[in-house]
Amino acid sequence: MTPRHFNIADLFEIVADTVPEREALVCGDARLSYAELDRRANRLAHYLQSRGIGAGDKVGLYLHNCNEYLEGMLGCFKVRAVPVNVNFRYVDEELVYIFDNSDMAGCIHHREFVPHIAAVREAAPRLHTLIGVDDGSAFDLQSIGSVGYESALAQGPAGRDFPERSDDDLFLLYTGGTTGMPKGVMWPHKAVFYAAMGGGGHFHPAGPIAVPEDIAVRAKDGFVVTGMPLAPLMHGACWWYACIQLLAGGKVVLNPSHSLVGEGVWGIVERERVNAISIVGDAMAIPLLDALERNPGRWDLGCVFNVGSGGAVFSESKQQRFREHFPNVLITNSFGSSEGGQMGMDNGQRRTDAENGLGNVTRTPYMDVIVEDERRHAQPGETGIFARSGHIPVGYYNDPVKTARTFVEVEGKRWLLTGDAARLEPDGSSITVFGRGSNCINSGGEKIFPEEVEQALKNHPGVFDALVIGTPDERWGQKVTAVVAVRAGERPTLEQLQHEARRHIAGYKVPRDLHIVEEIPRQPSGKPNYARAREIALAGTHRAS
């Protein structure tokens, strides 16, 4: 028998052989057991092999959420190829970059994206295999030489005869961040399994597994969870959550809609008896909460025991609103990033002896605060950059400059600098996370982190969403400026928002300028677009008194 490794394909196959008839994946009308999902992934893997795609070759997943996305991921991993998440909101310039930068050899795409692929494929000389998934649109697959997805599967056998895999096969996650072109984070399978997926221990009291074969015990005897990741699968937090579920023998339920409509989501939750819902911050929390408040008692949601967020700010005010609707449900907020995996989790309750911040995590030999300029560990009470060691990526694909800047050696150990500002608390054992240091506002020498001000503002009932940036100030260098989207019928004044903010943060952090917009600018992934918010503020056309 071929040896098994901490490789996601190996681990999935162990789970599929352990619970073959258990339901694995639901998306709209598609329902697949573990055995069926494995067979479809095998067929796709064989088709990829027939096209010359194998170890190290990159295959784009240019898809909305669908069963084919996870089949495509598994099919790639089975032949040691590397799936590449392609943001379906990208314009052609961004697509050209990711197709070329990733050295993409193949792409699995929804039919609606045919015109975009036609526009960029000449700039991707290595791209030779296209597989199109039907979506009801009428674009011609043959016009770009793409084969239908089901036709491709029909050409591949359903069995397994794949080469031995490795712990170090790559999981490549492109992250857009807040500036510049996407960066491809290169995760070895074993590292991402432990750092981002809990090492098989999320739903089992024994914790992470010690050998690959132990994943079978987790799947067979662990708590079987039906989980629903609501973000697009091309977002790292959602992709990883789906993997956590599949490697635990649980059921993944996807939202087949291309937009997040609260009523539709809660209908699926009720119908599929979803236990755990995964969101990406306030941008997803708000429509879900609003739907609950528009429709009191409409759905039987007693099946839900966890609402968790990762990948973006999940404000305390939104967490509290979930608690009001689900008083017995665990509300969790994970800290992490595309480069850091999951770096900590809390239940939304900040330490009372730790001033402000987004939350607190425990300091460990693999989780610390690094003073970046001096390349040393922070002392108790000192602020630096939230950092991780141990199971971390090997760097950014095709970008040695950014790799050298982000992955550094401190006292003989390699560390990832996440970019999040953090403070090692005076007790020396806990870390308070503030947020992206690159967006830090310097007002008269005081450092102010936008995320904590945003959280304070969102406690006002008239605020729907908010971003905070620094704008020029003659006296203080920068002043705290709020760009706010308000609820229908609401028009809070700057003074009213200042009054609310002072209840939660120090006075020097309170906004001095207010701009009210219809919609908060965000990146395609849902992450804040601080650059656009700053442009809005500087233009002054939305200033409010």
N, C-alpha and C positions, 0 to 999 in steps of 0.2 A: 504494500500500500504506500502511496506517495505521502511523505511526511507532511504534517499540518503545521502552519505557521500562524503568527499573529497578523494574518493577512485577511482583509475584510471578506474576500471571496472564500477563502478556506473556512473562516468562522461562519459565514452565512450557510455554506454547504453543510456544516455540522448541524446547525440549527434546523435546516430544511429536512435533513435525514432523521432528526429527532422528533419533530412535530410536523410531518408532511401534510397532514390533513387539516391542520389548524389554519384559520383564515389569516392571511398576511397583509393584504393590501386591498383597500377599497377606494375607488375614485369614480364618482358618478355611477354609471351602470357597470363598470369593470369591478369584478370581485375575483381575487386570486388567492388560492391556498399557497402554503409554502412550497409544496411540490410543483404546483403550476407556475409559480413565479420562477422557481429554479429552472424548470424546463424551458420556459421562454427566454430566460437569460442565457441558457446553454445554446439555444438555437441562434440567438443573436451573436454570441461569442464565436460560434463556428463560422457564421457569415463574415464577421470581421476578419477571422483568420484567412478565409478564402480570398479576401481582398488584400492580403499581405500586411494586415495590422496585427502587431504583437507587442512584445515587451518594450515599454518606454514610448510607444507611439501615442500621440494625443488625439482624442476624439471629443469634439464639441457636443455639448448637450444644449441645444438652442431650442428650448421647449418651455411652454407653460407647465404648470403642475399636471401630471398625468402618470399612469402606471408605467408608460414607456420611459419616463425619466429614470426611475429606479431600476427598471430592467436594463436600460442602457448603462447605468453605472455598474451594475453587477456583471453585465456582459463584458465590459471593458476589463474589469478586475480579473475575470476568469482567464483572460489571455494575457494578463500583465500589462494591458494598455492603460492609459491614463485619461479618465474623463475630465473634461474642462467645462466648468459652469459658464454659460454665456448669458449675459443679462439681456432679456428679450426687449428691454426698453432702450437699448443702446442705438444711437444713430450710426450711420455708415462709417464715419471717421473712427468711432470707438470700436466698431466691429472689425475694421481693417486692422487696428492695432492688436486686438486680442487674437484674431485668426493668425496673424503673422508672428506675434511675439510668442505664442504658445507652440509654434511649429505644427499647427493642426494638420493631421493627415486625413481625418474623417469627421463628419458632423451628422448627428441625428437631430432633425429639425421638424418643427411643425410646418405644414404646407403653406401657411400664411406668410412665412418668412422667405419664400422663394425669391421675391424681388430684391430683398436685401442681400441674400447670398449671391445673386446674379451681379449685384453692384460691386461686391467686394472680392469675389473669388480670384480675380486676376492678381490681386495683391497678396494672395496666399498661395504661393507656388507649390507647397507640399500637399495641398488639399486634393485628394483624389477619390474619396468615397463619400457619397451623400445618401442619407436614408431619410425619407420623408414620412411623417406621421399625419394621417388624415385629421382634419379639424373642421370640415364642412366648407372650407374655402375652395375656390375654383382654380387656383393657380396651378400651372402645368409643371409637374415634377420633371418631366422629360426635358423641359427647356433648360434645366441646369444639370441634366444627367443624374438625377436623383431617383433611387429605386424606392418603391413603396415599402413601408416598414413590415407589414404582414407578409409581403412577397419575400423580403429578405429573410424573415424567420422561417418561412416555408422551405428555404434552400439549405437550412442548417439542421443537422441531427440534434435530438433532444438529450443525448447522453453526455457523459463527461469523459474526455480523454485529453485533458489539458496538461501542460507541463507544470512541474513543481514551481510554486510561487515563493515569495520572499517577504520577510518582515519589512524590508526596505523598498518594496515597490511603492510608487508614489501616488498620493492623493493630492491633486493639484487644485487649489481653491483660489480663484481670482477674486480679489477684493478691490472695490472702487475707492474706498476711503472717502476723504472729503476734498482732496485736491489731486490733480494729475491723472494720468492714465492708469488703468487697473494694474495691480501687482499680483503675480502668480505665486501664492504661498506653497512651497513644496513640503508636504508632510509625508514622511515615511508611514506606512500603514500602522506599524506598531505604535509609533508615537501618537498619531491622531486617535487611535483606538483608546489609549490610556488618557491622553490629555483632553480630548473633546467628547469622548463617548463613554467615559466612566469605567473603561476596562471590563465591561460586562457586569458591573456591580450596581447599576442604578436601581434595579428592582429586586435585589437579593441581599439578605442580611449579612452574608459572608463577604460582601464587597468584591473588589476586582478579582478576576481569575488569575491563576498562577501559570497554567499551561493551556494551550488552545483547546484541548479536548474538554476542559471544564465548562466551556460555553454550553455544552449539551445539558449539563446539570442545571445551569441557570434557566435554560429554555424550558426544561421539563418540570422542574420543581419550583421555579420562581413565580412571583406574582404576575399573572397575565394582565397586561394593561392595554387598553385601547386608547391610542394617542392620536391627537390631531394637530399637526404642525400647520399653522395658518399662513406663514410667509411663503413666498415663492421658493421652490427647492433650489433655485440658483443662489439663494442667500445661505451663507454658511451655517447659521444657527438652525435653519429649517432642515437642511441636508443632513447635518449631523444628528438632529433629533430623529429623523426618519431611520437613520442607521442604528441608533440606540434601540429603537423599537424592534427593528428586524433582527438584531443580534440578541434580543432578549426573548424572542418568541412571541412578541406582542402583535397587535394589529395596528397598521398605519392607515388612518383615514385622511384623505386629501380633499380639499375643497375644489371641485371642478370648475368653479366660476373664476373668471379672470380678474375679478374685483372682490373686495371684502365687503359684503353686505351683511350686517349683523343678523337680520332675520333669517337669511339663508343659512348662515353658519349655525345658529342655535337650532334650526330645524334638523340639520345633519347630526348635530350633537345628540339631540333627542332620539332620532331614528336609529343611529348606530351605537347608542349607549356609550358615548365617549367618556373616558375617565379623566384624561389629562389633556389640557389645551396648551399649546406652545405659541406664544406671540412674540413679536419684536417691538417692545416698547409701547409708548403711548399712542403712536400712529395707528396701531391695531387695537389697542385697548379702548379707545374712544368710541369707534362705531359699534363695538360689541356692547359696551356699557349703555350707550344711547338706545340700542335696540331693546335691551332689557327694560329700560325705563319707559320706553314707548309702549311696551307690551307686557304689563305686569301679569304674572301667572300664566302666560300663554304656553310655555313649554314645561315639560317634566324634566328637570335637569338634576335630579337627585343622583344621577350616575357620576357626576363630576366630583373629583376629589382634589384636583390640582389645577391651578392656573399659573403658568410660569412664563417668565420673559427672559430673553437674552439677546444681546447684540445691539441694544439701544436703551436709552433711559426709560425706565418704568417708574414714573413718579409716585411718591407716597400717596398723593391725593387719589390717583387712579387705583392704586392697590387698596386703599380704604374703601372706595366705591365697590370694588369686587367683594370685599369682605361683607359689605352690607347686603349684597345679593346672595352670597355664599358664606354664611357665618361659620360653617364647619369645614370649609375647604382650605387647603394649604396654598397660600399665595407665595410664590418664590420669585426671586430676582437674581439672575446669574450674572456674574462678571466674567468677561472674556472678550476675545477678538478672533479674527480670522487667523492671526499669527499665534495667539496664546491659548486657543481652545477654551475650555471652561476653567476659570481661575478661582472660582469661589462662588458661593451662593448664600443668600440670607432670606429671611422671610419678610423682608421689607421693614424690619425694625432696626433703626440705627442705634448704636450704643449711645446712651445718654451722656457718657463722659467723654465722647469723641465729638469735637465740634464739627457740625455740618458734614459735608461729603455726601456721596451717593450710597455708601454702605461700608461694611467692615468685613474683612476676611482675616483668617489666621495666618500669621507668619510661619513658614516652614523652611526647611533647607532648600526647597525648590520654589519658594514664593517669597519675594522680598522687595525692598525698595532700594533702588540703585541711584546714587548721586552721579548723574550722567557725565558731567564735565570732568569729574575727578576719578571716574571708574572705580568707585568703592561702594560698600554697603552703607546705607544710612544709619545714623545713630538714633536712639530713641528720641522722639520729638522732632526729627528732621524730615523735610520734604524732599522727594525725588521722583523717580519714575517707577511705576509698578512693573516688576520684572519676574520672569519665570526661567527656571533651568530644568534639566532633566529631559522629559519628553517634549521636545520642541522641534519646529521645522528645521530643515537644512538650509533654508534661505529663500530668496525670491528667484523664480525662473528667469533666466536670461537677464539678470540685473545685479551684477556683483557690487555696484556702488551702493545701492539701497540695502543689500544684504550686509555689507560691512558696517553700515550706519546703524542697523537695527539689531544685529546679533553680535554681541561684544563679549570679550573675556574679562572677568573680574575675579581676581585672586585664584587664577588657575582653572576657573569653571566657565563654561560658555552660557551666556544669559541672553534671553530675548527681552528687549526693551519695548514694552507694549505701546508707549506713547501716552499712556494715562498717568496723570500726576497723582501722587499718593503720598501719605505721611505714615511713617512708622510711629505708632503711638508711644507715649512715655513708658508704658509698661513693657515695651520691647517685644511683645508677643502678638500684637494685632496691627493691621494695616487699614487705614481709612483711604478709600478710593475717591478721587475727586472728578476725574474725567480727562478729556484730551488737553494735555498741557499746551499744545500748539495753539489752542483757542483761548488760552488764559489771558485775562484782561489785567493790565497793570495800571491802576489808578492811583496816582500819587505814591507809588511804591508798594501799595497793597495788591496782593495777588487775589484775583477773583475768578472762580471757575464757573463758566456759563451754566453748566448743568444744574448746579445747586440753586442758582437764581431762577432758572426755568421751573424747577420743582416748586419753589416758593410761589411763583406767579400762578401756577396751575391750581393752587388751592383756592383761588378766587372763582366763585361759581360762574362768572361771566366769561372766563377764559377757556377757549376750546383747545388751543395749542400755542406754544411760544418758543421762540429762539432768542438768545441773548448774545450780543456781540459788543466789542469795544469800538467806540468811534472817537475821533480826535477831540481833545478838550484843551483849551489854551492853558488852563491852570493846572490840571491834574495829568495831562498827557493823554489819558483815555478816560472816557466816561462809560458807565454801564448803560447800554441801550437795548430796549426790548422791542422785538417785532412779534406782534401778537395777532392771532386769529380768534375772534370772539364768537360766542353763540348767538343764534338768531334772536333778535330783539334786544341784545345786550350792547352796551357801549361804555364800558368802564373808563374812568378817567385815569390819568397818570397818578393823581393823588390817591385815588382808591386802590390802585394796584400797589403803590408804595406802602400804603397802610397795611395791606394784606401781607406783603413781602416782609415787613418789619416784624411780623409775628413769628417768622421762621428763620430769618437770617440777620446778620449784623447790618447796621445802618449804612456802612460804607459800601455794601454790596447791592443796595437797593437801586433799581433803574432810575436814571435821571432824564431819560428821553423815551418816548413811546411812539411806535408806528403800528397802526392797525391795518391788517391786510385780510383779503378774503381767504387766502390759503397760505399756510406756512411752506416756504420752499424746502424741498427735500430731494435727496439723491434718488435715483431709480430703485435703490435697495431699501429706501425708507429712512436712511441716515440723514441727519440734518445737513442742509446746504448752507453753511455759515457764510461762505463767500457771497452767495446771492442775497442772504439776509443783510449783509453789510452794504451791498449795493443799494438795496431798498432804503436802508436807513440814511445813507449818504445822499440819495436823490431827494429825500425830504417830501416826496409827494403824498406820503401816507401818514405824515406826522399828526399826532393827536395830542390834545392838551390834557 
